Amino acid sequence: MAAQPHILVLGCNFAGLTTARYIREYAGDEVKITCMDRKPYLAFIPNIPIEVWNNNNPERSLHLPFIKFLDRDNIDFIQGEVQGIDVETKSVDFKPVERSGSATEEIDYDYLVIALGNKLAFDDIEGFGKYGHTFTDTYYGDKVRRYLHDGSYKGGPIVIGSDYFQQGKSDKLPDIPTAEAACEGPPVEISFSMAEWLQKRGLGGPENITLFTPAEVIAEDAGEQILDQLLPMFDEMGYGYQANTKGIKRLYEDGIEFEDGSSLEAEMKIIFPNWEAHDFLKKLPISDDQGFIITDLHMRNPDYPEVFAVGDAASITVPKIGSLGHMEAEVLAKVLGQEIGGYDPDEKIDPLEFELVCMGDMGDHKGFYMHTDEWWGGDTSILKMGYTPHMLKMGFKSMYYTTGGKIPSWGLPMSEFIADRTMI
Ligand SMILES: Cc1cc2nc3c(=O)[nH]c(=O)nc-3n(C[C@H](O)[C@H](O)[C@H](O)COP(=O)(O)OP(=O)(O)OC[C@H]3O[C@@H](n4cnc5c(N)ncnc54)[C@H](O)[C@@H]3O)c2cc1C
C-alpha cells in the first residue's frame, strides 16, 4: 500500500458524498480520497414530488453541485462513467464523460467504496416509455409536472405502485428479511400528497387512486403495527388497493396489466420499477446472485476486505432507502478511519442497526413520520401525522444543502427525538 492510502469512492449521491466526507473526518488528512460520478451534482430525489405539486421544475431546485463541498475536504473529483471493477488488480475502468468519445482509463485504489446506487429497470416494463410516469429522478419528475400542470390529466383513474423486486441472495450475507418491492415509502407518500393536490384543484381525491404492490402487503417493511393503522385509513379515505400483483406485465394506453393476470384501468400510471444492480457489478466475486455488493454489518466485503459498499448498491440495504445508506456511511467511515489511523483505536464501532426512518409529505404542509425496526425483529414502531413531519422533511433538505451532505451526528437523531415525542 502507498504511504498515503488511496480511497476511491464510486458514486457521489447521498451515500457516496456523505461517506467520502465522513471518511475525511474520521481518517484525517493522511489519506487521498477520490470520488467519481457521471454527474457533478447531487440529485435530491426525496423532494421531487413536493416540487412537482408546487409546479417547480425539480431539475432547477434539486440539483446540488457538490464539488465545492469536496474541495472543502480536499477530496478529488472525477466526472467519469464507471465501466468495470477488477478486485484482483484493485483497479477501476472508467470513461471521462464531460464530452463524448473519451477513451477508457484505469484508476487504482487501496480501498474501494461502492456507492453507485442501482439501475432502475424501467426498460424492462413494456409500454413504460409511452404510457408511464414516475418520480425517481428530476427528468421524470418534470415530465409528471408538465403533464399535471398543463391540463393533460383529465381526472381519470390513477394507479401507483411497484414492480417486483428481485432481492440478492448469498450465504455470505447477514440474515435479513426478504422484500418483494424495493422501496414502497414513495408510492405511499405520493398517494397521500397527490390526493390532496387533486382535491385542491377539483379533480377528485383518494377515490381516483389505486395503490398496488407485488407483495402480500404494501410497505411490509413498515411492520405490522404501522400497517394495522395505515391500511384501514387508506380504505376509509377511499383509495383502491390491490396486493399480490406479482409484478408488472405491461402498460397500455388505458391501463396496466399485472403478472398475476389481473389488470386495472388507468389514465395515469405512476410506476416504481425493479431496483437492479448495474450490469458491470454482476458476477463479480464481491457480488450476490443479483449483482448487489455483499458486505457485513460494518459495510465491508468478507472476501475482499479493502472493498466496502454503502447505500442502495449494498446488498443489505433493503428497503432501498437513503436513511439506511446514511447510517451505513457513518459506520463505514469509522471502520476505515480506525484502520488507516485518525479514529480512536479503542472506540468500539457498533455494526449497522437496521431501522426505517421515513418522513413523507401528505400535502397541505402536513406529513407522516415512521420510525420502526419491527420488520427486523425490533420493538420500535412509531407512526405520526401532522405538521411536524413536513417541517422535519423540509428541514432535512435545508440541513443537507447547508452542510453538503455532512449532516452532523445529531442531525438524524434530533429529527427522531422531535418526531418521536412531539407532534403538531
Ligand atoms: C420518489 C422517491 C422518494 C424517496 N424518498 C426517500 C425518503 O424520504 N427518505 C429516504 O431515506 N429515502 C428516500 N428515497 C430513496 C433514496 O432516494 C435512495 O435510497 C437514495 O437515493 C440512495 O442513495 P445512493 O447514493 O445509494 O444511490 P443513488 O442516489 O442512486 O446515487 C448513485 C450515484 O451513482 C452514480 N452512478 C451510477 N452509476 C454510475 C456509473 N456507472 N458511473 C459513474 N457514476 C454512476 C449516479 O450518478 C448517482 O450519483 C426515495 C426514492 C424515491 C425514488
The ligand as an SDF file (V2000), in Angstrom:
LIG
                    3D

 53 58  0  0  0  0  0  0  0  0999 V2000
  -39.5360    9.3510   -5.1450 C   0  0  0  0  0  0  0  0  0  0  0  0
  -38.5560    8.8460   -4.1270 C   0  0  0  0  0  0  0  0  0  0  0  0
  -38.6370    9.3280   -2.8230 C   0  0  0  0  0  0  0  0  0  0  0  0
  -37.7590    8.8750   -1.8570 C   0  0  0  0  0  0  0  0  0  0  0  0
  -37.8660    9.3550   -0.5940 N   0  0  0  0  0  0  0  0  0  0  0  0
  -36.9940    8.9460    0.3530 C   0  0  0  0  0  0  0  0  0  0  0  0
  -37.0840    9.4580    1.6820 C   0  0  0  0  0  0  0  0  0  0  0  0
  -37.9690   10.2560    2.0160 O   0  0  0  0  0  0  0  0  0  0  0  0
  -36.1690    9.0440    2.5830 N   0  0  0  0  0  0  0  0  0  0  0  0
  -35.1810    8.1670    2.2520 C   0  0  0  0  0  0  0  0  0  0  0  0
  -34.3800    7.8180    3.1140 O   0  0  0  0  0  0  0  0  0  0  0  0
  -35.0690    7.6530    1.0050 N   0  0  0  0  0  0  0  0  0  0  0  0
  -35.9430    8.0190    0.0530 C   0  0  0  0  0  0  0  0  0  0  0  0
  -35.8470    7.5210   -1.2110 N   0  0  0  0  0  0  0  0  0  0  0  0
  -34.7580    6.5860   -1.5340 C   0  0  0  0  0  0  0  0  0  0  0  0
  -33.4480    7.3510   -1.8060 C   0  0  0  0  0  0  0  0  0  0  0  0
  -33.6440    8.3000   -2.8210 O   0  0  0  0  0  0  0  0  0  0  0  0
  -32.3530    6.3730   -2.2020 C   0  0  0  0  0  0  0  0  0  0  0  0
  -32.2850    5.3520   -1.2500 O   0  0  0  0  0  0  0  0  0  0  0  0
  -31.0190    7.0870   -2.2970 C   0  0  0  0  0  0  0  0  0  0  0  0
  -31.0380    7.9900   -3.3790 O   0  0  0  0  0  0  0  0  0  0  0  0
  -29.8830    6.0780   -2.5000 C   0  0  0  0  0  0  0  0  0  0  0  0
  -28.6720    6.7740   -2.4660 O   0  0  0  0  0  0  0  0  0  0  0  0
  -27.3650    6.1640   -3.1270 P   0  0  0  0  0  0  0  0  0  0  0  0
  -26.3360    7.2360   -3.0380 O   0  0  0  0  0  0  0  0  0  0  0  0
  -27.0760    4.8310   -2.5760 O   0  0  0  0  0  0  0  0  0  0  0  0
  -27.7530    5.8990   -4.6590 O   0  0  0  0  0  0  0  0  0  0  0  0
  -28.1740    6.9720   -5.7640 P   0  0  0  0  0  0  0  0  0  0  0  0
  -28.8870    8.1100   -5.1530 O   0  0  0  0  0  0  0  0  0  0  0  0
  -28.8560    6.2030   -6.8290 O   0  0  0  0  0  0  0  0  0  0  0  0
  -26.7700    7.5010   -6.3080 O   0  0  0  0  0  0  0  0  0  0  0  0
  -25.9170    6.7350   -7.1040 C   0  0  0  0  0  0  0  0  0  0  0  0
  -24.8950    7.6490   -7.7350 C   0  0  0  0  0  0  0  0  0  0  0  0
  -24.0170    6.8530   -8.5320 O   0  0  0  0  0  0  0  0  0  0  0  0
  -23.8580    7.4720   -9.8020 C   0  0  0  0  0  0  0  0  0  0  0  0
  -23.6060    6.4160  -10.7960 N   0  0  0  0  0  0  0  0  0  0  0  0
  -24.3970    5.3400  -11.0610 C   0  0  0  0  0  0  0  0  0  0  0  0
  -23.8020    4.5690  -11.9900 N   0  0  0  0  0  0  0  0  0  0  0  0
  -22.6400    5.1690  -12.3280 C   0  0  0  0  0  0  0  0  0  0  0  0
  -21.5750    4.8390  -13.2110 C   0  0  0  0  0  0  0  0  0  0  0  0
  -21.5770    3.7280  -13.9710 N   0  0  0  0  0  0  0  0  0  0  0  0
  -20.5230    5.6750  -13.2710 N   0  0  0  0  0  0  0  0  0  0  0  0
  -20.4890    6.8110  -12.5140 C   0  0  0  0  0  0  0  0  0  0  0  0
  -21.4570    7.1640  -11.6530 N   0  0  0  0  0  0  0  0  0  0  0  0
  -22.5090    6.3470  -11.5730 C   0  0  0  0  0  0  0  0  0  0  0  0
  -25.1480    8.2280  -10.0740 C   0  0  0  0  0  0  0  0  0  0  0  0
  -24.9280    9.2900  -10.9740 O   0  0  0  0  0  0  0  0  0  0  0  0
  -25.5250    8.6920   -8.6700 C   0  0  0  0  0  0  0  0  0  0  0  0
  -24.9810    9.9640   -8.3840 O   0  0  0  0  0  0  0  0  0  0  0  0
  -36.7460    7.9330   -2.2040 C   0  0  0  0  0  0  0  0  0  0  0  0
  -36.6540    7.4470   -3.5040 C   0  0  0  0  0  0  0  0  0  0  0  0
  -37.5580    7.8930   -4.4610 C   0  0  0  0  0  0  0  0  0  0  0  0
  -37.4280    7.3530   -5.8490 C   0  0  0  0  0  0  0  0  0  0  0  0
  1  2  1  0
  2  3  1  0
  2 52  2  0
  3  4  2  0
  4  5  1  0
  4 50  1  0
  5  6  2  0
  6  7  1  0
  6 13  1  0
  7  8  2  0
  7  9  1  0
  9 10  1  0
 10 11  2  0
 10 12  1  0
 12 13  2  0
 13 14  1  0
 14 15  1  0
 14 50  1  0
 15 16  1  0
 16 17  1  0
 16 18  1  0
 18 19  1  0
 18 20  1  0
 20 21  1  0
 20 22  1  0
 22 23  1  0
 23 24  1  0
 24 25  2  0
 24 26  1  0
 24 27  1  0
 27 28  1  0
 28 29  2  0
 28 30  1  0
 28 31  1  0
 31 32  1  0
 32 33  1  0
 33 34  1  0
 33 48  1  0
 34 35  1  0
 35 36  1  0
 35 46  1  0
 36 37  1  0
 36 45  1  0
 37 38  2  0
 38 39  1  0
 39 40  1  0
 39 45  2  0
 40 41  1  0
 40 42  2  0
 42 43  1  0
 43 44  2  0
 44 45  1  0
 46 47  1  0
 46 48  1  0
 48 49  1  0
 50 51  2  0
 51 52  1  0
 52 53  1  0
M  END
$$$$
